[in-house]
Amino acid sequence: MSRGSTTSTEFAEEAGHFAVGAMSSSPLVERLMSLLSEDVQRSILGESYDSKILGKNPRREVAGVLVGKALSNNLDAKSPIGKLAHRIAQTARRIFARLSGD
């Protein structure tokens, strides 16, 4: 993923959640989460909003979904939310690229 290879949607979403959690105090993540009102969350998740378990912090959950979509290049980067998600995804890619499996 860090080198731009294709990933499954589920793996990308989990990586997105990891990135949002690891960077939770980042101004980028805080700004993204501040934009995710309940109405915005509903529009992002669509029909799955009512069935998805969002936990204690639904904004963080939806931010992870967005960053996961950005990681898998499945999110438009033209909207303010998309731009932030892509910036977080790029930062996560740089971090993941530095990790070694050794």
Disulfide bonds with the S-S distance in Angstrom:
none
